[in-house]
Amino acid sequence: MKQDPTAARRGPLDGVVVLDLTQIYNGPYATFLMAMAGANVIKIEPEEGEHLRRRPHARGATEPLAVLNANKRSLVLDLKSDAGREVLLELVRTADVLVENFAPGVMKRLRLDEDTLRTVNPRLVIASGNGYGADGAYRDYTAMDLTVQAMTGVIAVTGHPDQAPVKAGPAVADFFAGTHLYGAIVTALYQRRVTGEGCNVEVAMMDALLPSLMSTLGLYKAGSKQNLRTGNGHGGLMIAPYNVYQAQDGGVAILAVSDQHWDSLGSVLDCPELVTDQRFADKMSRVKNRIALDTTIGELAQKFTKKQLFERLVAARIPSAPVRELEEVINDEHLHARGMLSWTEHPVYGRMLGMGSPLRFAGYAGPESIPSHELGADNREVLAELVGIDPQKYEALARAGAFGGQ
């Protein structure tokens, strides 16, 4: 079937209305991906704003609140008030998705449990992000990225074997879970298209992070006391060379997954005898003798600058990359050309680094970038557009406390 060229320019989630009750990183990233795919995302916060909005402005390269809430509209509701709750339920009637990442039990205390929402809109997709799941022994544990890294064993296996364990640098639990939550929501929307019915979806941060331990779990044996921190080596100690090697002016990550990679490495390092050394004759031998192998490659890498070594590795098609500082990454021409990064002027935060979506759709370049809105900036517009609340009704709701003590 020939595709309508006009439709190709619309976002794949064009027309989908999302009520976003999420906060900090996990849920807001899921709804950011939806907004960047064309959804109409309404960010709903209490009058004091969500936790991320209340953090001191870091004045760094970027502002997380602004990045994660770009292309969303801002609505303030006091969900603890009867009037605010009733406004939300009116919005639910017209919405396709409601997303929240409160602790388990909060939605029920707000009298916004599944039965209530489903009675108002049977087609609603209700999406929940949380730390450990809505059931199970850990259900009520307070969860943040650091605590989930600790609970899943990520911290225990991160770092060098002769040093204390450390957390992963990036907020992997939050963003892995947010990405999974986006996938769950879109899957539920597809199911609704087939069945006509809405459903509940849930993603726990612990569940989302666990598959990333795949290589390490391949190394682990039940009852073992083995230290599983492998530094820059392969998590399962099944590939060698696989490490960061120091050139004259910094590190270069090099790994030889295939025999072809290994056979080419000797020429790259100007040492053909490396690949004929019997200690490194095959994959298992290289893994067994990886300490000697890493030492040898480290000595050979010292003959080159990072740029020289990387260019030779690229020419030989050996997986590799220079270890770059954040200054290099945020000014990377490749990322800026693809639109993943861009320097923007935010009306509140000034010059800052904006981000695009990693999800690319043929025929759709993404929405026009709209800076995050100030808290409650779209109250009147959103309520008039989605549920027909006129100025007189709005003022009555305000007096009833629907929007807090504004």
C-alpha positions as CSV (number, residue, x, y, z in Angstrom):
1,M,0.0,0.0,0.0
2,K,1.3,3.4,-0.9
3,Q,1.9,5.6,2.1
4,D,0.1,8.9,2.4
5,P,3.0,11.5,2.3
6,T,1.0,13.8,4.6
7,A,0.6,11.0,7.2
8,A,4.3,10.2,7.0
9,R,5.1,13.7,8.3
10,R,2.9,13.2,11.3
11,G,4.3,11.6,14.4
12,P,3.4,8.0,14.9
13,L,1.7,8.9,18.2
14,D,-0.1,12.0,16.7
15,G,-3.5,12.3,18.3
16,V,-2.7,10.3,21.4
17,V,-3.5,12.2,24.6
18,V,-1.3,11.4,27.6
19,L,-1.8,12.5,31.2
20,D,1.6,12.6,32.7
21,L,1.6,12.4,36.5
22,T,5.3,11.3,36.7
23,Q,8.3,12.8,38.4
24,I,12.1,13.0,38.4
25,Y,13.6,10.7,35.6
26,N,11.9,7.3,35.2
27,G,8.4,8.2,34.2
28,P,9.2,11.6,32.6
29,Y,11.6,9.9,30.2
30,A,8.9,7.5,29.0
31,T,6.5,10.4,28.4
32,F,9.3,12.5,26.8
33,L,9.7,9.8,24.2
34,M,6.0,9.8,23.6
35,A,6.0,13.6,23.2
36,M,8.9,13.4,20.7
37,A,6.9,10.8,18.8
38,G,4.0,13.3,18.4
39,A,1.8,12.6,21.4
40,N,-0.1,15.4,23.2
41,V,1.5,15.1,26.7
42,I,-0.1,17.0,29.6
43,K,2.3,17.2,32.5
44,I,0.2,17.3,35.7
45,E,1.9,18.5,38.9
46,P,1.0,19.8,42.4
47,E,1.1,23.5,43.0
48,E,4.7,23.2,44.4
49,G,5.8,21.3,41.3
50,E,7.3,17.8,41.1
51,H,10.6,17.0,42.9
52,L,12.8,17.7,39.9
53,R,11.3,21.2,39.5
54,R,12.2,21.9,43.1
55,R,15.9,21.0,42.8
56,P,18.3,23.9,42.8
57,H,19.2,24.8,39.2
58,A,22.6,23.2,38.6
59,R,23.8,25.8,36.1
60,G,25.6,23.0,34.2
61,A,25.5,22.1,30.5
62,T,21.9,21.2,30.7
63,E,18.9,21.2,33.0
64,P,17.2,17.8,33.5
65,L,13.7,19.2,34.1
66,A,13.8,21.2,30.9
67,V,15.1,18.3,28.8
68,L,12.7,15.7,30.1
69,N,9.6,18.0,29.9
70,A,10.2,19.6,26.5
71,N,7.2,19.4,24.1
72,K,4.8,18.9,27.0
73,R,2.2,21.2,28.4
74,S,2.0,22.0,32.1
75,L,-1.1,21.7,34.2
76,V,-1.3,22.2,38.0
77,L,-3.9,20.1,39.9
78,D,-4.3,19.4,43.6
79,L,-5.2,15.8,43.4
80,K,-5.8,15.7,47.2
81,S,-8.7,18.0,46.8
82,D,-12.2,16.8,45.6
83,A,-12.2,19.5,42.9
84,G,-8.8,18.6,41.6
85,R,-9.6,15.0,41.5
86,E,-12.8,15.6,39.6
87,V,-10.9,17.7,37.0
88,L,-8.5,14.8,36.5
89,L,-11.3,12.4,36.0
90,E,-12.8,14.7,33.4
91,L,-9.5,14.6,31.6
92,V,-9.4,10.9,31.9
93,R,-12.6,10.7,29.9
94,T,-10.8,12.2,26.9
95,A,-7.3,10.7,27.4
96,D,-5.7,7.6,25.9
97,V,-3.0,7.1,28.4
98,L,-2.4,7.9,32.1
99,V,1.2,7.5,33.4
100,E,2.3,7.6,37.0
101,N,5.4,6.6,39.0
102,F,4.2,7.1,42.5
103,A,5.0,4.6,45.2
104,P,2.6,1.6,45.1
105,G,-0.7,2.5,47.0
106,V,-0.6,6.3,46.3
107,M,-3.1,6.2,43.5
108,K,-5.5,4.3,45.7
109,R,-5.1,6.8,48.5
110,L,-5.9,9.5,46.0
111,R,-9.1,7.6,45.1
112,L,-7.7,7.2,41.6
113,D,-7.3,3.4,41.6
114,E,-7.8,1.3,38.5
115,D,-11.5,0.6,39.0
116,T,-12.2,4.3,39.3
117,L,-10.2,5.2,36.2
118,R,-11.6,2.3,34.2
119,T,-15.2,3.1,35.1
120,V,-14.6,6.6,33.6
121,N,-12.8,5.4,30.5
122,P,-12.6,1.6,29.8
123,R,-10.2,2.3,26.9
124,L,-7.6,4.0,29.0
125,V,-4.1,2.6,29.1
126,I,-2.9,3.0,32.8
127,A,0.9,2.8,33.0
128,S,2.8,2.6,36.3
129,G,6.5,2.9,36.8
130,N,7.9,1.9,40.2
131,G,11.0,0.6,42.0
132,Y,10.2,-3.0,42.8
133,G,6.7,-3.7,41.5
134,A,3.2,-3.4,42.8
135,D,3.4,-6.8,44.5
136,G,6.1,-8.9,46.1
137,A,8.2,-8.6,49.3
138,Y,10.0,-5.4,48.2
139,R,6.8,-3.6,47.1
140,D,7.0,-0.9,49.8
141,Y,10.7,-0.2,49.7
142,T,11.6,3.3,48.7
143,A,13.3,3.2,45.4
144,M,15.8,5.6,43.7
145,D,18.3,4.9,41.0
146,L,21.1,4.3,43.5
147,T,19.1,2.0,45.7
148,V,17.9,-0.1,42.8
149,Q,21.5,-0.4,41.5
150,A,22.5,-1.6,45.0
151,M,19.6,-4.1,45.2
152,T,20.1,-5.6,41.8
153,G,23.8,-6.3,42.3
154,V,24.9,-3.6,39.8
155,I,27.0,-1.8,42.3
156,A,28.6,-5.1,43.6
157,V,29.9,-5.9,40.1
158,T,31.0,-2.4,39.1
159,G,34.6,-1.3,39.5
160,H,38.0,-3.0,39.7
161,P,38.4,-6.3,41.5
162,D,41.0,-4.8,43.9
163,Q,38.9,-1.8,44.8
164,A,35.6,-1.2,46.6
165,P,32.5,-1.4,44.4
166,V,31.0,1.7,42.9
167,K,27.7,2.7,41.3
168,A,27.4,3.0,37.5
169,G,28.0,6.6,36.5
170,P,24.8,7.2,34.5
171,A,21.3,6.8,36.0
172,V,20.9,3.4,34.4
173,A,18.0,2.2,36.6
174,D,15.8,5.2,35.9
175,F,16.4,5.4,32.2
176,F,16.3,1.6,31.5
177,A,13.0,1.6,33.3
178,G,11.7,4.7,31.5
179,T,12.5,3.1,28.1
180,H,10.8,-0.1,29.0
181,L,7.8,1.8,30.2
182,Y,7.5,3.6,26.9
183,G,7.6,0.2,25.1
184,A,4.9,-1.2,27.4
185,I,2.7,1.8,26.8
186,V,3.0,1.6,23.0
187,T,2.4,-2.2,23.2
188,A,-0.8,-1.6,25.2
189,L,-1.9,1.0,22.7
190,Y,-1.5,-1.6,19.9
191,Q,-3.4,-4.2,22.0
192,R,-6.2,-1.6,22.4
193,R,-6.4,-1.1,18.7
194,V,-6.9,-4.9,18.3
195,T,-9.2,-5.5,21.2
196,G,-10.8,-2.1,21.8
197,E,-10.0,-2.4,25.5
198,G,-7.5,-0.5,27.7
199,C,-5.2,-2.3,30.1
200,N,-2.7,-1.8,32.9
201,V,1.0,-1.9,32.3
202,E,3.8,-1.8,34.9
203,V,7.5,-1.6,34.8
204,A,9.6,-2.0,37.9
205,M,13.1,-0.5,37.9
206,M,14.6,-3.6,39.4
207,D,13.0,-5.8,36.7
208,A,14.2,-3.5,33.9
209,L,17.8,-3.4,35.1
210,L,18.2,-7.1,35.7
211,P,18.8,-8.1,32.0
212,S,21.8,-5.8,31.8
213,L,23.6,-8.3,34.1
214,M,23.5,-10.9,31.4
215,S,27.3,-11.2,30.8
216,T,28.0,-11.1,34.5
217,L,25.4,-13.8,35.3
218,G,27.1,-16.0,32.7
219,L,30.3,-15.8,34.9
220,Y,28.5,-16.3,38.2
221,K,28.2,-19.8,39.7
222,A,25.8,-20.6,42.6
223,G,27.6,-20.6,45.9
224,S,30.7,-18.9,44.4
225,K,32.6,-16.4,46.5
226,Q,34.2,-15.0,43.3
227,N,34.7,-11.3,43.0
228,L,32.7,-10.4,39.9
229,R,34.1,-6.9,39.4
230,T,36.1,-7.0,36.1
231,G,37.0,-3.4,35.7
232,N,37.1,-2.5,32.0
233,G,37.2,-6.2,31.1
234,H,34.3,-8.1,29.7
235,G,31.6,-8.7,32.4
236,G,31.6,-12.4,31.7
237,L,35.4,-12.7,31.1
238,M,34.6,-14.4,27.7
239,I,36.3,-12.0,25.3
240,A,39.9,-10.9,25.2
241,P,41.3,-8.5,24.3
242,Y,38.5,-6.4,25.8
243,N,39.8,-3.4,27.8
244,V,40.8,0.2,27.8
245,Y,44.5,0.6,26.8
246,Q,46.5,3.7,27.4
247,A,47.9,5.4,24.4
248,Q,50.3,8.4,24.7
249,D,47.6,10.9,25.5
250,G,44.7,8.8,26.9
251,G,42.7,5.6,26.7
252,V,41.4,3.7,23.8
253,A,38.7,1.0,24.2
254,I,39.6,-2.1,22.0
255,L,37.9,-5.5,21.8
256,A,38.4,-8.4,19.4
257,V,35.1,-10.3,19.2
258,S,36.0,-12.3,16.1
259,D,39.1,-14.1,14.9
260,Q,39.2,-11.6,12.0
261,H,39.5,-8.7,14.5
262,W,42.3,-10.6,16.3
263,D,44.2,-11.4,13.2
264,S,44.1,-7.7,12.2
265,L,45.2,-6.4,15.5
266,G,48.9,-7.4,15.1
267,S,49.2,-5.3,12.0
268,V,47.4,-2.3,13.6
269,L,49.9,-2.4,16.5
270,D,52.9,-3.0,14.2
271,C,53.5,-6.3,16.0
272,P,52.6,-9.3,13.7
273,E,54.1,-11.7,16.3
274,L,51.3,-10.8,18.7
275,V,48.8,-13.0,16.8
276,T,51.2,-15.9,16.4
277,D,52.2,-16.0,20.1
278,Q,51.0,-19.5,21.3
279,R,49.6,-18.0,24.6
280,F,47.1,-16.2,22.5
281,A,46.5,-18.8,19.8
282,D,42.7,-19.0,20.2
283,K,39.8,-17.3,22.0
284,M,40.0,-19.5,25.1
285,S,43.8,-19.1,25.3
286,R,43.4,-15.3,25.1
287,V,40.8,-15.3,27.9
288,K,43.0,-17.6,30.0
289,N,46.1,-15.4,29.5
290,R,44.2,-12.1,29.4
291,I,46.4,-10.4,32.0
292,A,49.5,-11.0,29.9
293,L,47.6,-10.1,26.8
294,D,46.4,-6.8,28.3
295,T,49.9,-6.0,29.5
296,T,51.4,-6.6,26.0
297,I,48.7,-4.6,24.2
298,G,49.1,-1.8,26.7
299,E,52.8,-1.6,26.0
300,L,52.2,-1.5,22.2
301,A,49.5,1.1,22.5
302,Q,52.1,3.5,24.0
303,K,53.6,3.9,20.5
304,F,50.6,5.9,19.4
305,T,48.4,8.9,20.2
306,K,44.7,8.2,20.7
307,K,43.9,9.7,17.3
308,Q,46.6,7.6,15.5
309,L,45.6,4.4,17.2
310,F,41.9,4.9,16.6
311,E,42.3,5.7,12.9
312,R,44.3,2.5,12.4
313,L,41.7,0.5,14.3
314,V,38.9,2.0,12.3
315,A,40.7,1.2,9.0
316,A,41.0,-2.4,10.2
317,R,37.3,-2.5,11.3
318,I,38.2,-3.5,14.8
319,P,35.7,-2.4,17.4
320,S,37.2,0.5,19.2
321,A,36.7,4.1,20.5
322,P,38.8,6.7,22.2
323,V,37.9,7.4,25.8
324,R,36.4,10.9,25.5
325,E,35.6,13.6,28.0
326,L,32.1,15.0,28.3
327,E,33.4,18.3,26.8
328,E,34.1,16.3,23.6
329,V,30.8,14.5,23.7
330,I,28.5,17.5,24.2
331,N,30.2,19.2,21.2
332,D,30.2,16.2,19.0
333,E,29.5,17.1,15.4
334,H,27.9,13.6,14.7
335,L,25.4,14.0,17.6
336,H,24.5,17.6,16.7
337,A,24.1,16.7,13.0
338,R,21.7,13.9,13.8
339,G,19.7,16.2,16.1
340,M,20.4,14.1,19.2
341,L,22.1,17.1,20.8
342,S,21.5,20.8,20.2
343,W,22.4,24.1,21.9
344,T,19.3,26.0,22.7
345,E,18.1,29.1,24.5
346,H,15.6,28.2,27.2
347,P,13.4,31.1,28.4
348,V,14.1,30.2,32.0
349,Y,17.5,28.4,32.1
350,G,19.3,30.3,29.3
351,R,21.7,28.6,27.0
352,M,21.6,24.8,27.6
353,L,22.1,21.5,25.9
354,G,18.9,20.0,24.6
355,M,18.4,16.4,23.6
356,G,16.3,14.7,20.9
357,S,14.8,11.2,20.9
358,P,16.9,8.1,20.1
359,L,13.8,6.8,18.3
360,R,13.8,7.5,14.6
361,F,10.8,7.1,12.4
362,A,11.1,7.2,8.6
363,G,9.3,10.2,7.1
364,Y,9.1,11.9,10.5
365,A,11.8,14.3,11.5
366,G,10.3,14.8,15.0
367,P,8.3,17.7,16.4
368,E,9.4,21.3,16.4
369,S,11.3,21.7,19.7
370,I,9.2,23.4,22.3
371,P,10.9,24.4,25.6
372,S,9.5,23.0,28.8
373,H,6.8,25.3,30.2
374,E,6.6,27.0,33.5
375,L,4.6,25.4,36.2
376,G,0.8,25.6,35.4
377,A,1.4,27.7,32.3
378,D,-1.2,25.8,30.2
379,N,-4.0,25.3,32.8
380,R,-6.6,27.4,31.1
381,E,-5.8,26.3,27.6
382,V,-5.6,22.6,28.3
383,L,-8.9,22.5,30.3
384,A,-10.7,24.5,27.7
385,E,-9.4,22.4,24.9
386,L,-9.9,18.9,26.4
387,V,-12.9,19.2,28.7
388,G,-14.5,22.5,27.7
389,I,-14.0,24.4,30.9
390,D,-14.9,28.0,30.3
391,P,-13.4,31.0,32.3
392,Q,-16.4,31.1,34.7
393,K,-16.1,27.4,35.5
394,Y,-12.3,27.7,35.8
395,E,-12.7,30.4,38.4
396,A,-15.2,28.3,40.3
397,L,-12.8,25.3,40.3
398,A,-10.0,27.6,41.5
399,R,-12.1,28.8,44.4
400,A,-12.9,25.1,45.2
401,G,-9.1,24.4,45.5
402,A,-8.7,22.3,42.3
403,F,-5.4,24.0,41.5
404,G,-4.2,24.4,45.1
405,G,-3.9,27.7,46.9
406,Q,-3.2,29.8,43.8
